[in-house]
């Protein structure tokens, strides 16, 4: 495994398989591409599948800068029982009869419509939130009471995909739903609260992240394919780092390369946002691009651009 300069510097999206942690995916990507510097943005639980953004080489520096403010999920919500983890992995802590009306798609759509908007959401006790320097799930596993604060979240859309089952054994009632939510929203909490709103109990029994920001399932590389073929599997599917960051763009001239590599200030120059020229605001960041690669993230200071983050090895994939 490489420990010097990275041979690969890119962002990719992996379709995370069921049963693996996000760290498991990172470990497999490291082995597949032969690079030590690999990380991910936006953790997915082992019971969830779908879009996981992975940074390789210099692109690991981008992971904390990606906004990915909106996430999309396809979720399966099972009614009749609530668990301590709010998903199918946990122990049942409450159960109740399922009202027959919940099998009616019209009723399901009406209840889902009540979820849209901005509100305070209580995260699951089994979550990766830090409490006193320790993860909430670690405290919960130790049997300790976990005191979490509500979080302000937004559900932009909640749509019914289908209803199956009858709400009695051996045919539990399950709704399949699509959610478009703000970053930090827990779909497990939505499932839990949806059950209470419907006059029963519920938990999440399946979850697929279908999009993180503008990155969707169609942008993903299969983990097995990556394991078999290495970076050849991602050919033509590297994520555009500039699009992922959502920054305006400044093309670099050849005579500026030496100054940029040393972190010396440069002229603001011609900056494009969504393909149109505009003036940078004071303190606003801009992506520096050279030969279809990201070489730095700089910001306006006075009448010049100053270095915020430089990439000694350019990040591939700019389109």
N, C-alpha and C positions, 0 to 999 in steps of 0.2 A: 504494500500500500504506500502511495506517495506521501512524503513528508516535506518535500521542497515545494517549488512552484507547482500549482495545479495545472494539469493538462486539460481539465474541463472547468469552465467557469460559466455556469448557466443556471437559469431557473427552469424547472420542469414541474408538471403536475402529475401525480401518481394516483391511479384509482386504487385506493386502499382496500385490501381484501378484508373480509370478516374475520374476526378473531385475533388480529394483530394489533399491537399498540402502535401509536405513531412513531415511537422510538424503534420498534421492530422494523418498521419501513425504512427508517434512516439507516439502520445497520445493514439491511439488505442492499440498499442503494450504494452504500460505501463499498461493499464487496463487489457489486456489479460493475461499478465504474472505476474501481481502483483508486478512490480518493478518500482521504481521511476527513477533509472538511466538508461535511454534509449536515444540514439541519432542516427543520420544517417550520412552517407557520400555521397556526390554527389547529390545535390538537383535536383528533378524533378518538372517541372511545373505542376499545376493542370490538364492541358490539355494533359499531357503525362502519359503513363503507363510504366510498366516494372520493371526492376531490380533496387531495392533500398537496399543498404547494411545498416543493422541496428545493432548497438552494444547494448548489454544488460549488466548491472552491470559493472564489471571491464573491459569488452570489449569496453566500451565507450572511454577508454584511447587509444585504437588503431585507432580510426576513423581519427585522424589527422595524423597518421603515414602511413595509407594505401596509396599506390601510385596510383593504378587504372589508370595508365597512358593512357590506351587506352579504348575507349568506342565504343560500336556498337549500331546502331539504325536502325529501320525500319521506314521510314518517308513517308508521303503522301504530295506531293507538288501540290497545285492547281494553275493553271495559269490564268492570266487575271486581277488580282488585287493584290495590295500591301496594307498592313495594318500598323497602327502605332506600333503594337506589333510584326509584322512579323509573326503572326499566326492568326488562325480563331477567336481568342478572341477579337481582336482589331477592330478599325474602319477603313474602307477603305480610304486610302489617295491618291491612284492613281489607275487607271485602263486603260486597253488598249486591243485592239484586239489580239487574240491569233493566230499566224501564223499556217496555216494548217499543215505545215511540222512537227510541234512538236508532232503530233499524230503518227508519224512514229517511231517505236522502234529503228530503226537504227540511226536516228537523235538524239533520246534521249540518247542512249548509247554514241554517239560521244561527245555530250555536257557534259555528266557526266564525261567522261574521262578527260576533261579539268580541272576538279575540283581537281584532285589528285595532291599532292605535298605539299610543305611548303610555306606559304604565310601569309601576315598580314590580319586579318579579323576584320571588324568593328562590335563590339557587338551590340545587339538591345538596343534601348533606355530604353525599359522596361526589365531590367535585375537586378540581385541582386548585381551587382558591386557597391562597395562603392565609392561615390563621395563626398569629403569633409565631411566624417563621416556620410553620409546619403545614403540609397540605391537609385540606379538610377531610379528604378520603382516608388519609392515614389516621387521623384522630377518630373518625367514625369507626374504622376497623378495630381500633383499640377499645371501643365501647364508650368513648368519651362524648359528652354533649358538645355538639358543634353549634356555635353561635355565629350565624352569617347575617350580613346586612342585605336588605333588598337592593336590587340593581335596577336602574332605569333602562328599559329596553323598548324597542319598537317592533311591532309585528306589522309589516307593510301589507302583507296579503296572506290569507289563509283560505285555501280552496279544497273542496272535497274531490277526491279522485274516484273513490268507490267505497261501498259498504259490503261486508261479508259476514256470515255467521248469524246466529240467532240470539246470542247472549246467554245461552245455557250450555252446560256440558253435554256432549263433547264439542260443541260448536260455539266458541266464544264470539262475541260481537267485536269486529275490528273495523275501524275506519282507516282508509289510506288517504293521507292529506298532503298537500304541498304547502310549504311555508316559505315566505320571503321575510327575513328578519334582520335586525341590526346585529352587529358584532357583539358577542358576549351574551346573546340570548340562549337559554337552555331549552332545547326542545323537550327534554325529559320533564322539565317543570311545566311546560305548556300541556303535555299529556296529563300530568297529575292534576293541574288546575281545570283542565277540560272535563275530567271525570267529575270533580266536585261541582262544577258549573252545571253539569247534566243531571245532578242529583244521585250520583253513584260514585264509584271509584274507577280509576284508570291508570295505566302505565304504558310506557313506550315499549313496543315489542319488535321494532325494526326501524332503522334509520339509514338513509343514504344522503350524503351531501352532494347536491347536484350542481352547486356553483359556489365559488368564493370570489366575491367581487365580480369581475368580468370573466373569470376563468371557470369554464364549465367542464362537464364530463367529456365532451368532444375534444378537449385539449389534453386529456390524460393519456399517460402511457401505462400499460398493464405492468404490474410488478413482476410477474413471471416472464413477460417478454423482455423486460429490462435485465432480469437475471440471466436469461439465455443469450441475449445479444449485446449487452452493455449499452453504451450511448448510441450505437447504431439504431437501437429501437426508438430513440427519441428524435431521429433525423426528421427535420421538417416540423417537429412539434415542440421545439424550444419555446418557452414563454417569452414574449417581448417584455424585457425588464422595465422599459420606459412606460409602456401601457399599464403594466402592473402597478407601478408607482403613481401613475396619474399625474406626472409632472410635465410642464412645458419643456421644449427641446431647444438646445443650442448646438448647432453643428460646429465642430472644431476645425480650424484651418491648420494646415501642416506646419506653418511657422509658429503655432501656439503649443505644439506638442511638448517641447522642452520646458516651457513655463508651467504647463499643467502638471507634468510629471514631477516637478519640484514644488508644486503647491503655490507658485507665485500668482498673484492676482492678474486677471486678464480683463479686457474690455467686455462690457455687457453684450455687445454684438446684436445680431438678429435672432430673436427668440420667437419660436412658433408654439402656439397652443391650439390643439385640434386643427392643425394645418394652416392657421392664420397668424400673421405676425401681431404681436402686442408687446407693450412695455411691462417689464417685471416690476412688481411692487417691492418696496424696501423690505429686505429680509426674506423674500420669497425664494424658494429653491428651484433649480433648473437642472435638467439632465444634460450632461455633456456627451455628445455622440461623435464617434470617429469610426469611419469605415464599418457602419452597421453594428457597432458595439458600444456599450456604455462604459465610458472611461472615468466618470466622476459625477458627483452630485454637488453642485456649488450653489451659492446664494448671493443675492445682490446686497452689497454693502457700499453705500454711497453710489458712486458712478461706476463701480467695478464689480466683477464677480470674484468671490473669495471661496476657497476650498472648504467644503463641509465634510465630504467623504471622497477619497480617491481610490481608484481600482488599478493597482500596478499591472494587473493582468485584466484586460478588458472583459466585460461580461457580454457574452454572445446573445444573439437572438433579436436584436433591434430590427424592426421592419419599417 
